[in-house]
Amino acid sequence: MLPIILLSILGLLVLFLGFQKSKTLLLPATLLVLVVVLITNFLNWNDVPSLYFKGMLYENKLTMAFSGIVILSAFLIVALTRGFVDDESAQPAEYYALMLFSLVGAIMMIGFENLIMLFVGVEILSVSMYVLTGSDKRNLRSNEAALKYFLMGAFATGIMLFGMALLYGATGSFNVTAIKSYVLTNATPSIILYAGLLMLLIGMLFKVSAAPFHFWTPDVYDGAPTIFTAFMSTIVKTAGFAAIYRLLAGSFSGIYTFWWATLAGITILTLLAGNVTAVYQKSFKRMMAYSSISHAGYLLLSVTALTSHSQSAIVFYSLAYSLATISAFGVLMIVAKETGVHSNEKSESFEAFNGLGKKNPLLAFVLTVSMLSLAGIPLTAGFWGKFFIFSSAVDRGLTWILVIAVLMSTVGIYYYFRAIIAAYMREGELAAIKISPFYRLVLIVTTVITLVCGLLPDFLKGLV
């Protein structure tokens, strides 16, 4: 896996660039690293599936697609970190290095063939995110968020590791293929296998903010610096669902009748908790946190269905969700900076967008497209993402869950449109907002891709 090697080596080089007096090279160097890694990720696209590192990592078109999404998301998010260079208290070299190292963990989670490699990937990604969450050392909210994330994440990791130990005790192997062989050849698998699978799922569902393991999400997303909240809500979620899908489809499809009901219940609970609670939020950032929980529910619906269409549906939805989320947080960062305060209730509330349509039509349009995509409105990528997710549920016959998912989608329209209404239908105190050409380019790219995927969904869907 060339991307893992490049990210590890080049991440260290970026870290050493921090010793220079000038910080100007850090952002271009990090972006260049991500471009190189993104290109190398697809070098073997037409080759047969391969195993690496003593058979512990697996690579095929699916893993490359998921890896491409997380690397592209990281590139777009890093491109919005121009403010690090001007902030005297920031440590951009450390931030960029940690973001690159976290991608190593994400790619390991996506392509694991051995449960040990899954655990290593989860830990690399999680430890990096713990540090980045608390990177604003002068902000009590950031410190509190980092502590909550670390303590609850440590417990979840312990449960996940214990589940892996039970699976090893039942099957005698950590290998995904060997576990699948055990499941298929044993008509009545050991009770230890069932317990191990449930504990492993608990740990993984915590990482993707699925209910009832979601309680950390609002406080952590709200307290972390906005740029790292965007990173957390896209890269971590995409890698987490890629790992869950790989785990269930690769090893435990043979005992689908055992785990599907549990996952279906968690899916319903996640959809209800995320959408209903988001309605009552006054903070845009907290609303996006509960929105992240609700989108975990939609992705879980496709994982629960586990049909032939689930694979492409999860990939498409992950890309659509990541692009819209990056756009939304990008606009929030620019508006918050314009208010003069980066992390307070006023700059992060819906009222912060009042009058945005008049002061900066481009930002208002980007915000509108991102909200429409997250709500699943036609002509955006989010519409087709939900359509493919719902289609996989229909294929499995999960119509009763589908009804709940559709109802929750209508609830989502309400709280997403609050930002659009604020931007176009309310008067605000914002002065004329000027954004740098670089920021403008990033937001235009995310918006254009969102619209293109909404107009030509079959092109991307047919690649995987």
C-alpha positions as CSV (number, residue, x, y, z in Angstrom):
1,M,0.0,0.0,0.0
2,L,2.0,2.9,-1.4
3,P,-0.2,5.6,0.1
4,I,0.5,4.4,3.7
5,I,4.2,4.5,3.1
6,L,4.1,7.9,1.5
7,L,1.9,9.4,4.2
8,S,4.2,8.0,6.9
9,I,7.4,9.3,5.4
10,L,6.2,12.6,4.0
11,G,4.3,13.3,7.2
12,L,7.6,13.2,9.1
13,L,9.1,15.6,6.6
14,V,6.2,18.0,7.0
15,L,6.8,17.8,10.8
16,F,10.5,18.7,10.4
17,L,9.5,21.7,8.2
18,G,8.1,23.2,11.4
19,F,11.6,23.9,12.6
20,Q,12.0,26.6,9.9
21,K,11.4,30.2,10.9
22,S,8.9,30.7,8.1
23,K,5.7,28.8,8.0
24,T,4.8,29.6,4.4
25,L,6.0,26.3,3.0
26,L,3.9,24.1,5.3
27,L,0.6,24.5,3.6
28,P,1.9,24.0,0.0
29,A,4.0,21.1,1.1
30,T,1.1,19.3,2.8
31,L,-1.2,19.9,-0.2
32,L,1.5,18.6,-2.5
33,V,1.8,15.4,-0.3
34,L,-1.9,14.8,-0.5
35,V,-2.0,15.3,-4.3
36,V,0.8,12.7,-4.7
37,V,-0.8,10.3,-2.3
38,L,-4.2,10.7,-4.1
39,I,-2.6,9.9,-7.5
40,T,-0.7,6.9,-6.2
41,N,-3.9,5.6,-4.5
42,F,-5.4,4.9,-8.0
43,L,-2.3,3.5,-9.7
44,N,-3.4,-0.1,-9.4
45,W,-7.1,0.6,-10.2
46,N,-7.3,-1.9,-13.1
47,D,-5.1,-4.6,-11.3
48,V,-6.5,-7.7,-9.6
49,P,-7.1,-7.5,-5.8
50,S,-3.9,-7.8,-3.9
51,L,-2.6,-8.5,-0.3
52,Y,0.2,-6.5,1.4
53,F,2.2,-6.6,4.6
54,K,2.1,-10.4,5.1
55,G,-1.5,-10.6,4.0
56,M,-2.7,-8.0,6.6
57,L,-3.9,-5.4,4.2
58,Y,-6.2,-5.9,1.2
59,E,-6.5,-3.7,-1.9
60,N,-9.2,-3.7,-4.5
61,K,-11.4,-1.1,-6.3
62,L,-13.6,-0.7,-3.2
63,T,-10.7,0.1,-0.8
64,M,-9.2,2.4,-3.3
65,A,-12.5,4.3,-3.7
66,F,-12.9,4.7,0.0
67,S,-9.2,5.8,0.4
68,G,-9.7,8.2,-2.4
69,I,-12.6,9.8,-0.6
70,V,-10.7,10.3,2.6
71,I,-7.6,11.7,0.9
72,L,-9.7,14.1,-1.3
73,S,-11.6,15.2,1.8
74,A,-8.3,15.8,3.7
75,F,-7.0,17.8,0.8
76,L,-10.0,20.1,0.7
77,I,-10.0,20.5,4.5
78,V,-6.3,21.3,4.6
79,A,-6.8,23.8,1.9
80,L,-9.0,25.7,4.3
81,T,-6.3,26.0,7.0
82,R,-4.7,29.1,5.6
83,G,-5.4,30.9,8.9
84,F,-2.9,28.6,10.7
85,V,0.0,30.6,9.1
86,D,-1.2,33.9,10.5
87,D,-2.0,32.6,14.0
88,E,1.0,33.0,16.2
89,S,-0.3,30.5,18.8
90,A,-0.9,27.7,16.2
91,Q,1.5,24.9,15.5
92,P,0.7,24.2,11.8
93,A,3.5,21.7,11.3
94,E,2.2,19.5,14.1
95,Y,-1.4,19.9,12.9
96,Y,-0.6,18.9,9.3
97,A,1.6,16.0,10.4
98,L,-1.1,14.7,12.7
99,M,-3.7,15.0,9.9
100,L,-1.4,13.0,7.5
101,F,-0.7,10.4,10.1
102,S,-4.5,10.1,10.8
103,L,-4.9,9.3,7.2
104,V,-2.6,6.3,7.6
105,G,-4.9,5.0,10.3
106,A,-8.0,5.6,8.1
107,I,-6.5,3.7,5.1
108,M,-5.6,0.8,7.4
109,M,-9.2,0.7,8.6
110,I,-10.5,0.7,5.1
111,G,-8.2,-2.1,3.7
112,F,-7.7,-4.3,6.8
113,E,-7.5,-8.1,6.2
114,N,-6.5,-8.8,9.7
115,L,-8.3,-7.6,12.9
116,I,-4.9,-6.6,14.4
117,M,-4.4,-4.2,11.5
118,L,-8.0,-2.8,12.1
119,F,-7.1,-2.1,15.7
120,V,-3.8,-0.4,14.8
121,G,-5.7,1.7,12.2
122,V,-8.3,2.7,14.7
123,E,-5.7,3.7,17.3
124,I,-3.6,5.8,14.9
125,L,-6.7,7.6,13.7
126,S,-8.2,8.1,17.2
127,V,-5.0,9.3,18.9
128,S,-4.5,11.9,16.2
129,M,-8.0,13.1,16.6
130,Y,-7.7,13.3,20.4
131,V,-4.8,15.7,20.1
132,L,-6.3,17.8,17.3
133,T,-9.6,18.1,19.2
134,G,-7.7,19.7,22.1
135,S,-5.3,21.7,20.0
136,D,-6.9,25.1,21.0
137,K,-5.2,25.0,24.4
138,R,-6.5,28.4,25.5
139,N,-10.2,27.3,24.9
140,L,-11.9,25.5,27.8
141,R,-14.4,24.0,25.4
142,S,-11.6,22.5,23.3
143,N,-9.9,21.0,26.4
144,E,-13.2,19.6,27.7
145,A,-14.0,18.1,24.3
146,A,-10.6,16.4,24.0
147,L,-10.9,14.9,27.5
148,K,-14.4,13.6,26.8
149,Y,-13.3,12.2,23.5
150,F,-10.2,10.5,24.9
151,L,-11.9,8.9,27.9
152,M,-15.0,7.6,26.1
153,G,-12.8,6.6,23.1
154,A,-10.5,4.6,25.4
155,F,-13.4,2.7,26.8
156,A,-14.8,2.0,23.3
157,T,-11.4,0.8,22.1
158,G,-11.1,-1.5,25.1
159,I,-14.5,-3.1,24.3
160,M,-13.5,-3.5,20.7
161,L,-10.2,-5.1,21.6
162,F,-12.0,-7.5,24.0
163,G,-14.3,-8.4,21.1
164,M,-11.4,-9.2,18.9
165,A,-9.9,-11.5,21.6
166,L,-13.2,-13.4,21.8
167,L,-13.3,-13.8,18.0
168,Y,-9.8,-15.2,18.1
169,G,-10.8,-17.5,20.9
170,A,-13.7,-18.8,18.8
171,T,-12.1,-19.1,15.4
172,G,-8.3,-19.3,16.1
173,S,-7.5,-16.5,13.8
174,F,-7.6,-12.8,13.3
175,N,-7.7,-13.1,9.5
176,V,-11.0,-11.9,7.9
177,T,-11.0,-14.8,5.4
178,A,-10.3,-17.4,8.0
179,I,-13.1,-16.1,10.2
180,K,-15.5,-16.2,7.2
181,S,-14.5,-19.8,6.6
182,Y,-15.2,-20.7,10.2
183,V,-18.6,-19.0,10.0
184,L,-19.6,-20.8,6.8
185,T,-18.4,-24.3,7.9
186,N,-19.9,-24.3,11.3
187,A,-23.7,-24.6,11.4
188,T,-23.8,-23.6,15.0
189,P,-20.9,-21.2,15.7
190,S,-19.7,-20.8,19.3
191,I,-21.5,-18.3,21.6
192,I,-18.1,-16.7,22.0
193,L,-18.2,-15.7,18.4
194,Y,-21.5,-13.9,18.8
195,A,-20.3,-12.1,21.9
196,G,-17.1,-11.1,20.2
197,L,-18.9,-9.7,17.1
198,L,-21.3,-7.7,19.3
199,M,-18.4,-6.2,21.3
200,L,-16.5,-5.4,18.2
201,L,-19.5,-3.7,16.6
202,I,-20.0,-1.6,19.8
203,G,-16.5,-0.2,19.5
204,M,-16.9,0.5,15.8
205,L,-20.3,2.1,16.1
206,F,-18.9,4.4,18.7
207,K,-16.4,5.7,16.2
208,V,-19.1,6.5,13.6
209,S,-21.4,8.2,16.2
210,A,-24.3,5.7,16.0
211,A,-26.9,5.7,18.8
212,P,-26.8,4.8,21.6
213,F,-23.1,5.4,21.5
214,H,-23.4,9.0,20.2
215,F,-23.5,11.0,23.4
216,W,-19.9,12.3,23.0
217,T,-20.5,13.7,19.5
218,P,-22.3,17.0,20.1
219,D,-19.9,18.2,22.8
220,V,-16.8,17.0,21.0
221,Y,-17.8,18.5,17.6
222,D,-18.9,21.7,19.3
223,G,-15.7,22.1,21.4
224,A,-13.1,21.2,18.8
225,P,-11.8,23.8,16.4
226,T,-14.1,24.0,13.4
227,I,-11.5,22.9,10.9
228,F,-10.9,19.7,12.9
229,T,-14.6,19.2,13.4
230,A,-14.9,19.1,9.6
231,F,-12.0,16.6,9.5
232,M,-13.5,14.4,12.2
233,S,-17.0,14.3,10.7
234,T,-15.8,13.3,7.2
235,I,-12.6,11.2,7.4
236,V,-13.4,9.3,10.6
237,K,-17.0,8.5,9.5
238,T,-16.0,7.4,6.0
239,A,-13.2,5.1,7.4
240,G,-15.4,3.8,10.1
241,F,-18.2,2.7,7.8
242,A,-15.8,1.2,5.3
243,A,-14.4,-0.9,8.2
244,I,-17.9,-1.9,9.4
245,Y,-19.0,-2.9,5.9
246,R,-15.7,-4.8,5.3
247,L,-16.1,-6.6,8.6
248,L,-19.8,-7.7,8.1
249,A,-19.6,-8.4,4.4
250,G,-16.2,-10.0,4.5
251,S,-16.6,-12.3,7.6
252,F,-20.1,-12.4,9.0
253,S,-22.5,-12.5,6.1
254,G,-23.0,-16.2,6.9
255,I,-24.7,-15.3,10.2
256,Y,-26.7,-12.4,8.8
257,T,-29.8,-13.6,10.6
258,F,-28.1,-13.1,14.0
259,W,-26.8,-9.5,13.7
260,W,-29.2,-7.8,11.3
261,A,-32.0,-7.2,13.9
262,T,-29.6,-5.6,16.3
263,L,-28.2,-3.4,13.6
264,A,-31.7,-2.5,12.4
265,G,-32.6,-1.4,15.9
266,I,-29.5,0.7,16.2
267,T,-30.3,2.2,12.7
268,I,-33.7,3.3,13.8
269,L,-32.5,4.7,17.1
270,T,-29.7,6.6,15.3
271,L,-32.1,8.1,12.8
272,L,-34.5,9.3,15.5
273,A,-31.8,10.6,17.9
274,G,-30.0,12.5,15.2
275,N,-32.9,14.1,13.3
276,V,-35.2,14.9,16.2
277,T,-32.6,16.4,18.4
278,A,-31.1,18.5,15.6
279,V,-34.4,20.3,15.3
280,Y,-33.9,22.0,18.7
281,Q,-30.4,23.2,18.2
282,K,-29.6,26.9,18.1
283,S,-26.0,26.4,17.2
284,F,-25.2,25.6,13.6
285,K,-22.2,23.6,14.7
286,R,-24.2,21.5,17.1
287,M,-26.8,21.0,14.5
288,M,-24.1,19.7,12.2
289,A,-23.1,17.3,15.0
290,Y,-26.6,15.8,15.2
291,S,-26.7,15.9,11.4
292,S,-23.6,13.7,11.5
293,I,-25.4,11.2,13.7
294,S,-28.5,11.1,11.4
295,H,-26.3,10.4,8.4
296,A,-24.7,7.6,10.3
297,G,-28.2,6.2,10.5
298,Y,-28.7,6.3,6.7
299,L,-25.4,4.6,6.1
300,L,-26.2,2.0,8.7
301,L,-29.4,1.3,6.8
302,S,-27.4,0.2,3.7
303,V,-25.0,-1.8,5.9
304,T,-28.0,-3.6,7.5
305,A,-29.4,-4.4,4.1
306,L,-26.1,-5.8,2.9
307,T,-27.2,-6.4,-0.7
308,S,-25.3,-6.3,-4.0
309,H,-26.0,-2.5,-4.2
310,S,-24.9,-1.6,-0.7
311,Q,-21.3,-1.3,-1.6
312,S,-21.7,1.3,-4.3
313,A,-24.4,3.1,-2.3
314,I,-22.1,3.5,0.7
315,V,-19.3,4.8,-1.4
316,F,-21.5,7.4,-3.2
317,Y,-23.2,8.5,0.0
318,S,-19.8,8.9,1.8
319,L,-18.6,11.2,-1.0
320,A,-21.8,13.2,-1.2
321,Y,-21.9,13.7,2.6
322,S,-18.2,14.6,2.8
323,L,-18.3,17.3,0.1
324,A,-21.5,18.9,1.6
325,T,-20.1,18.8,5.1
326,I,-16.8,20.4,4.0
327,S,-18.7,23.2,2.2
328,A,-20.9,23.9,5.2
329,F,-18.0,24.1,7.7
330,G,-15.9,26.1,5.2
331,V,-18.7,28.8,5.1
332,L,-19.0,28.7,8.9
333,M,-15.3,29.3,9.3
334,I,-15.3,32.3,7.0
335,V,-18.4,33.8,8.6
336,A,-17.0,33.2,12.1
337,K,-13.7,34.8,11.2
338,E,-15.7,37.9,9.9
339,T,-17.4,38.3,13.2
340,G,-13.9,38.5,14.9
341,V,-14.4,35.6,17.2
342,H,-13.7,32.0,16.2
343,S,-15.4,30.1,18.9
344,N,-18.4,31.6,20.6
345,E,-22.2,31.1,20.5
346,K,-22.9,34.1,18.4
347,S,-20.5,33.2,15.6
348,E,-21.6,29.6,15.5
349,S,-25.4,30.2,15.6
350,F,-27.8,30.2,12.7
351,E,-28.1,34.0,13.2
352,A,-24.5,34.3,12.0
353,F,-25.7,33.7,8.5
354,N,-28.3,36.4,8.6
355,G,-28.0,38.6,5.4
356,L,-25.3,36.4,3.9
357,G,-27.1,36.3,0.5
358,K,-26.6,40.1,0.2
359,K,-23.2,40.4,1.6
360,N,-21.6,37.5,-0.3
361,P,-23.8,35.7,-2.8
362,L,-21.1,33.0,-3.5
363,L,-20.9,31.9,0.2
364,A,-24.7,31.9,0.4
365,F,-24.9,29.7,-2.7
366,V,-22.3,27.3,-1.4
367,L,-24.1,27.1,1.9
368,T,-27.4,26.5,0.1
369,V,-26.1,23.7,-2.1
370,S,-24.5,22.0,0.9
371,M,-27.7,22.2,2.9
372,L,-29.8,20.9,0.0
373,S,-27.4,18.0,-0.5
374,L,-27.4,17.0,3.1
375,A,-31.2,17.2,3.1
376,G,-31.4,15.0,0.0
377,I,-33.0,17.5,-2.4
378,P,-32.9,16.6,-6.2
379,L,-30.1,17.8,-8.5
380,T,-27.6,17.4,-5.7
381,A,-25.3,14.4,-4.8
382,G,-27.1,14.0,-1.5
383,F,-30.4,13.1,-3.3
384,W,-28.9,10.2,-5.2
385,G,-26.9,9.1,-2.2
386,K,-30.2,8.7,-0.2
387,F,-31.9,7.1,-3.3
388,F,-29.2,4.5,-3.6
389,I,-29.3,3.8,0.2
390,F,-33.0,3.4,0.1
391,S,-32.9,1.2,-3.0
392,S,-30.6,-1.2,-1.1
393,A,-33.0,-1.4,1.7
394,V,-35.9,-2.1,-0.7
395,D,-33.8,-4.9,-2.2
396,R,-33.6,-6.5,1.2
397,G,-37.2,-5.9,2.0
398,L,-36.6,-3.5,4.9
399,T,-39.6,-1.4,4.0
400,W,-40.5,-0.7,7.7
401,I,-37.2,0.9,8.4
402,L,-37.3,2.7,5.1
403,V,-40.6,4.4,6.1
404,I,-38.9,5.7,9.2
405,A,-35.9,6.8,7.2
406,V,-38.0,8.8,4.8
407,L,-40.0,10.4,7.6
408,M,-36.7,11.5,9.2
409,S,-35.5,12.9,5.9
410,T,-38.5,15.2,5.9
411,V,-37.5,16.3,9.5
412,G,-34.0,17.0,8.2
413,I,-35.3,19.4,5.6
414,Y,-36.7,21.6,8.4
415,Y,-33.4,22.2,10.2
416,Y,-31.2,22.3,7.1
417,F,-33.5,25.0,5.6
418,R,-33.0,27.2,8.7
419,A,-29.5,28.1,7.5
420,I,-30.9,28.9,4.0
421,I,-33.7,31.0,5.4
422,A,-31.2,33.0,7.5
423,A,-28.9,33.6,4.5
424,Y,-31.6,34.9,2.2
425,M,-34.7,36.0,4.2
426,R,-33.3,37.8,7.3
427,E,-31.4,41.0,7.8
428,G,-28.0,40.7,9.4
429,E,-25.2,42.9,10.7
430,L,-22.5,41.3,8.6
431,A,-20.2,43.6,6.7
432,A,-19.2,42.8,3.1
433,I,-17.3,39.5,3.3
434,K,-14.1,39.1,1.2
435,I,-12.6,35.7,0.9
436,S,-9.2,34.8,-0.6
437,P,-9.1,33.3,-4.1
438,F,-7.8,30.1,-2.6
439,Y,-10.7,29.7,-0.3
440,R,-13.1,30.6,-3.1
441,L,-11.6,27.9,-5.3
442,V,-12.0,25.2,-2.7
443,L,-15.6,26.1,-2.0
444,I,-16.4,26.3,-5.8
445,V,-14.8,22.8,-6.3
446,T,-16.8,21.2,-3.5
447,T,-20.0,22.8,-4.8
448,V,-19.4,21.9,-8.4
449,I,-18.6,18.2,-7.6
450,T,-21.8,18.1,-5.5
451,L,-23.9,19.4,-8.4
452,V,-22.1,17.2,-11.0
453,C,-22.7,14.1,-8.9
454,G,-26.3,15.1,-8.7
455,L,-26.6,15.4,-12.4
456,L,-24.5,12.4,-13.4
457,P,-24.8,9.9,-10.6
458,D,-24.4,6.7,-12.6
459,F,-20.9,7.7,-13.8
460,L,-19.4,7.5,-10.3
461,K,-21.7,4.7,-9.1
462,G,-20.6,2.5,-12.0
463,L,-16.9,2.8,-11.2
464,V,-17.0,0.7,-8.0
